[in-house]
Amino acid sequence: MSAPSDFADQALAALASHPALVAPVDQHAATLRALLAAQGPVTTETVRAYRDGLATTALATGWRPRPALPPDEETLRLLAATWLLTTLTPGPASP
């Protein structure tokens, strides 16, 4: 994975082709939204920064994306952040 945005395309394709992933990813996304909201406005910028930091840390500790199901914890968290990004509009904070 060269960048978190590369993972985003793969992540959204995985969700489209594996409907069973939707529920756990949605739950992780809700948790992430609540976590970020406790720290301030939830914006595309804050979610992108979280996702990019998560990916950087995971890669630095040896994690690599894997196509196997069920996804590992890092993959689920990255999927959730990517999904959450698709629900936000760029610009001002979302409610």
C-alpha positions in Angstrom: 0.0 0.0 0.0 1.7 3.2 -1.1 -0.8 5.6 0.6 -4.0 5.5 2.6 -5.9 6.8 -0.4 -4.8 3.6 -2.3 -6.3 1.6 0.5 -9.5 3.6 0.3 -10.3 2.3 -3.2 -9.6 -1.3 -2.2 -11.6 -0.8 1.0 -14.7 0.4 -0.7 -14.4 -2.3 -3.3 -14.2 -4.9 -0.5 -17.4 -3.5 1.1 -19.2 -3.7 -2.2 -18.2 -7.3 -2.8 -18.6 -8.5 0.8 -21.9 -7.3 2.3 -21.1 -9.2 5.5 -18.4 -6.6 6.2 -21.0 -3.7 6.3 -22.2 -4.3 9.9 -18.8 -4.5 11.6 -17.5 -1.6 9.6 -20.5 0.5 10.3 -20.1 -0.2 14.1 -16.4 0.8 13.9 -17.3 3.9 12.0 -19.9 4.9 14.6 -17.3 4.4 17.4 -14.7 6.4 15.4 -17.2 9.2 14.9 -18.0 9.3 18.6 -14.3 9.2 19.5 -13.5 12.1 17.2 -16.6 14.1 18.2 -15.4 14.0 21.8 -12.3 15.8 20.7 -13.9 18.4 18.4 -15.8 18.7 15.1 -15.8 15.6 12.9 -14.7 16.8 9.5 -13.2 15.2 6.4 -9.9 16.6 7.6 -10.0 15.1 11.1 -11.1 11.7 9.7 -8.5 11.7 7.0 -5.8 12.7 9.6 -6.9 9.8 11.8 -6.9 7.3 8.9 -3.5 8.5 7.6 -2.0 8.3 11.1 -3.5 4.9 11.7 -2.1 3.6 8.4 1.3 5.1 9.0 1.5 3.6 12.5 0.2 0.2 11.3 2.7 0.0 8.4 5.6 1.1 10.7 4.8 -1.8 13.0 4.8 -4.4 10.2 1.1 -4.6 9.3 0.3 -5.1 5.7 -3.1 -5.2 4.0 -4.4 -8.8 3.5 -7.3 -10.0 1.4 -8.3 -12.7 3.9 -11.6 -12.6 5.6 -12.5 -11.8 8.3 -10.3 -8.7 8.3 -7.9 -8.0 11.1 -8.4 -5.1 13.5 -6.3 -2.6 11.6 -8.1 -3.4 8.4 -11.4 -3.0 10.1 -10.4 0.4 11.5 -9.1 1.6 8.2 -12.3 0.4 6.4 -14.4 2.3 9.0 -12.4 5.5 8.6 -12.7 5.2 4.8 -16.4 4.6 5.0 -16.9 7.5 7.4 -15.1 9.7 4.9 -17.7 8.9 2.3 -20.5 10.0 4.6 -19.0 13.5 5.2 -19.0 16.5 2.9 -15.7 18.4 2.6 -15.6 21.7 4.4 -17.2 22.7 7.7 -17.8 20.3 10.6 -20.5 17.8 10.2 -23.1 17.5 13.0 
